[in-house]
Amino acid sequence: MDNGEFPLSEREFSRIRERVYRVAGISLSDAKRTLVVSRLSKIVRGLSLSGFDAYIDFLETQGRPEDDQNFVNALTTNLTRFFREDHHFDHLTSYVAGLIAKPQRVGKGARPRLRIWSAGCSTGQEPYTIALSLLAAFPELKRWDFRILATDIDSNVVNKAARGIYPASELNGLSAQRAGLFEKTATGDILIPNAARELVTFKLLNLIEAWPISGPFDAIFCRNVAIYFDKPTQGTLFDRLGQVLAPDGFLYIGHSENLQAVSKGFRLVGKTVYQRKANADAKDAA
């Protein structure tokens, strides 16, 4: 053991890779060995186990749900920031402007309906950016049946996101106009205003398992999530997203991702912006 880290054999790495693929769809490459050692050694040590083989044995025979969650949490990567890939939010704003000009769906109390899903929301910057930018552009959305669903497989980031409080350094690089959308706490942190925070519902969700949702969503953000999956899993994921996307809705993906190699149900309409094809098999029921 070196610096509190356990040695990782080929057998152990294979068992870890197989388990995280099975439970979360994550495909670990050989380049992730150092990450596995650094992130899982602390858990193994905390359980007073002898090494990674013993840890996988523990998970498979006597691990509790929270132990399985800690395993997944440790092997997920969460890199995000407010207004990341901001061309997506510009596109979304233009799209919503069209919906406002001609509302097509009715929600609760006969109010116009708008639904957006942030799939892989990490610590919340993405769904809050959606809420802040749309409310700033269209104050009338406060009178709409407008909701944002934000989900992630990592329970730690979901809990942090729900608080809506971030260090002031999160504003670095933002324009004064965008920085002005946030509030400040007494300690100098930044706070998501209530009007935006109340729009967002955070849920724990494993994208490769059953979804307790049916849509339709007017827009889905699933950015820099599929890069952790292999091609078959990516194809299944994007096909399922298409099934809960409204016929005229849009799917936003990460800058290094490409749907055309794994799914035939979408057409490219902008920079990493896709729209469901008219003949795609999708659910349109609320």
C-alpha positions, 0 to 999 in steps of 0.5 A: 500500500502506498500513500493509503492506496491499494494495489490494483491487479488486472483481475480486480480492475476487470471486476470493477469495470464489469460491475460499474458497466453493469450497474451504471453503463459506464465503460472504463478504459485502461487509462482510468486505472489511476482514477479507480485506485485513488477514488476507491482506496478510501472506501476500501480503507473505510470498510476495513477491507484488505483490497479491491477483490475483497471490496467487490466481494463485499458489494456482491454479498453483503453491500447495502444500497448505500454501499452500491451508491458510494461505489457509483458516486466514486467512479463518476466524473462531474465537470460543469459550470454555468452557461457552459457551451452557451450556444445551446442556451441561445438556441433554447431561448430562440426556440422558447420564443417561438413556443411563447408566440404560439403555445401548442400545449396546455398544462395545469389550469389551462396554462401553457406547458413547458418541460425541460430535462437536464439528464446528467445535471451534475451539481446543478449549474446546467438546469439552473442556467436554463431556468435563469436564462429563460426567466430573464428572457421571458418573465411571463414564463412565471405564469406558465406550467413550466418545470425543469427535471434535473437528474443524475446518478450521483447522489452527492451531486444531486444533494449539492445541486438542490441547495442552490448555493455555490462559491463566488468563483463560479461567476468567473468568466461570466459577463456582468449581465449574467453574473447579475442573475445571481443573488449573494449570501451573507458569507459571499457565496452565490445563491440561485434566486427562488424564482429559478430554484423553484422551477427545478426538481432534482432526482436521483436517476440511473439512465440505463435503468427504467425511467419513471417519466413519460414526457413529452419534454420540449427540450432535453440536455444530455451533455457530456454523459454519453462519452462514458458509455460504449456505442451500444449503450449510447444508441439505446440511450439516445433512442430512449431520449427520442421517445420522451422528446416532443415531436418538435423538441430539441436534444442538446449534447456535448461538444465531443459527442455525435448522435449520427454514429449511434442513433438514426432517430435525430437530425442535426440542426445546429452545433451539437443540437439535434431534433427528432426526425418526424418519422421517429417512434416517440411518445407524445402522451403527457 
